Amino acid sequence: MSEQIKVGMADFKVARSPDRLITLGLGSCIGITLFSKRYKIGGMAHIMLPKNNDPDKRSLKFADVAIEDMLIELRNMGVKHSDLEAKIAGGAKMFSFNSSDEKSSIGYRNAVSVKAILGELGIKIIAEDIGGTMGRTIELDVENGDLKIKTIGKDIRII
């Protein structure tokens, strides 16, 4: 019997098949999933901000900290770094203040940061659902790596 494991905001969790990881309310936040087909182990992080600039105050709300800590946990479970594939979702422009420039939004900056960090680590992003103006809920099936994305006003998608 599989268990649905909830990942809160500024949090990450790892799981083995047949469990599923889910996070709700991705607006400008990014949901990052790392998955190993070989071991059927995956992780999900729900990040809020691009980068931690204060090493004395580590927080999982930052992309760099959450990805680093999730990788450590996955390695502790026996997953090899080279076996991991990433899928990402979120990064919406939820609010329109003074600027209509999408590149100034926190969602855009989060997406750029996550892609850069994963690229530096040599982890390939095999699918993404980034941007727009609507929030998302995502669910990772740790059996097969499918990422189910629910967006208000759209059909459920699996990437």
C-alpha positions in Angstrom: 0.0 0.0 0.0 1.4 3.4 -1.0 1.6 6.4 1.3 1.1 10.0 0.2 3.8 12.1 1.9 3.1 15.8 2.1 6.0 18.3 1.5 5.3 21.6 3.2 6.5 25.0 2.1 10.2 25.5 2.8 10.6 21.7 3.2 11.8 18.6 1.4 11.0 14.9 1.8 12.4 11.7 0.2 10.6 8.4 -0.4 10.8 4.9 -1.8 8.4 3.2 -4.2 5.4 2.8 -4.0 5.0 6.0 -2.0 4.0 9.4 -3.5 5.3 12.9 -2.6 2.9 15.9 -2.9 3.2 19.6 -2.3 0.3 22.1 -2.5 0.2 25.8 -3.4 3.1 26.3 -5.7 2.7 29.9 -6.8 6.0 31.7 -7.3 7.6 28.8 -5.4 9.2 26.0 -7.2 8.7 22.3 -6.7 11.8 20.3 -7.4 11.7 16.6 -7.8 14.8 14.3 -8.1 14.2 10.7 -9.1 16.2 7.6 -9.6 14.7 5.0 -11.9 17.2 2.4 -10.8 16.5 2.6 -7.1 12.9 3.9 -7.4 13.7 6.5 -4.8 12.7 10.2 -5.2 12.7 13.5 -3.4 10.7 16.6 -3.6 11.5 20.1 -2.3 9.2 23.2 -2.1 11.4 26.2 -2.3 10.4 29.9 -1.9 13.5 31.9 -2.7 16.5 31.5 -5.1 19.6 31.6 -2.9 20.7 31.8 0.7 23.1 34.8 1.2 23.7 34.1 4.9 25.6 30.8 5.5 25.0 31.2 9.2 21.2 30.9 8.7 20.6 27.9 6.6 16.9 27.5 5.6 15.1 25.1 3.3 13.2 28.0 1.8 16.2 28.6 -0.4 16.8 26.6 -3.5 20.5 26.0 -3.0 20.1 24.8 0.6 17.1 22.6 -0.1 18.7 20.9 -3.2 22.0 20.3 -1.3 20.2 18.8 1.8 17.9 16.7 -0.4 20.9 15.3 -2.3 22.6 14.4 1.0 19.5 12.5 2.1 19.2 10.7 -1.3 22.9 9.7 -1.1 22.3 8.4 2.4 19.6 6.1 0.9 22.1 4.7 -1.5 21.2 6.7 -4.6 24.1 7.7 -6.9 24.2 11.3 -8.0 24.5 10.2 -11.6 21.2 8.3 -11.4 19.1 11.3 -10.7 16.8 13.1 -13.1 14.9 16.3 -12.2 11.5 17.7 -13.0 10.4 21.2 -11.8 7.2 23.1 -11.7 5.9 26.4 -10.4 7.5 29.8 -10.7 4.3 31.6 -11.5 4.0 35.4 -11.6 1.3 35.6 -8.9 1.2 39.3 -8.4 1.4 42.3 -10.7 2.8 45.3 -8.9 4.7 48.1 -10.6 6.4 46.0 -13.3 4.9 44.0 -16.1 8.3 42.5 -16.8 8.1 38.8 -16.0 11.9 38.6 -15.5 11.5 40.8 -12.4 9.1 38.4 -10.7 10.3 36.1 -7.9 8.8 33.1 -9.7 11.1 33.8 -12.7 14.1 34.3 -10.5 13.4 31.1 -8.6 13.2 29.1 -11.9 16.5 30.6 -13.2 18.2 29.8 -9.9 16.9 26.2 -9.7 18.0 25.5 -13.3 21.4 27.0 -12.7 22.0 25.0 -9.5 20.8 21.7 -11.1 23.0 22.5 -14.1 26.1 23.1 -11.9 25.4 19.8 -10.2 25.1 17.9 -13.5 21.5 16.9 -12.9 19.5 16.9 -16.1 16.0 18.5 -16.0 13.9 16.2 -18.1 10.6 18.0 -17.8 9.3 21.3 -16.5 6.1 23.3 -16.1 7.2 26.8 -15.2 5.7 30.3 -15.3 2.2 31.5 -16.1 0.0 33.2 -13.5 -1.7 30.2 -11.8 -0.7 28.2 -8.8 0.0 24.5 -9.0 -0.1 21.3 -6.9 2.3 18.6 -7.9 2.5 14.9 -7.0 5.5 12.6 -7.7 4.9 8.9 -8.2 8.0 7.3 -6.8 7.2 4.0 -8.6 7.8 5.5 -12.0 8.9 9.1 -11.7 5.6 10.6 -13.2 4.9 14.1 -12.0 1.2 14.9 -11.9 0.5 18.7 -12.1 -2.8 20.2 -11.2 -3.3 23.8 -12.2 -6.6 25.8 -11.7 -8.5 26.0 -14.8 -6.5 23.4 -16.7 -6.6 19.6 -17.1 -4.3 17.5 -14.9 -1.1 16.9 -16.7 1.6 14.2 -16.2 5.2 15.0 -17.2 
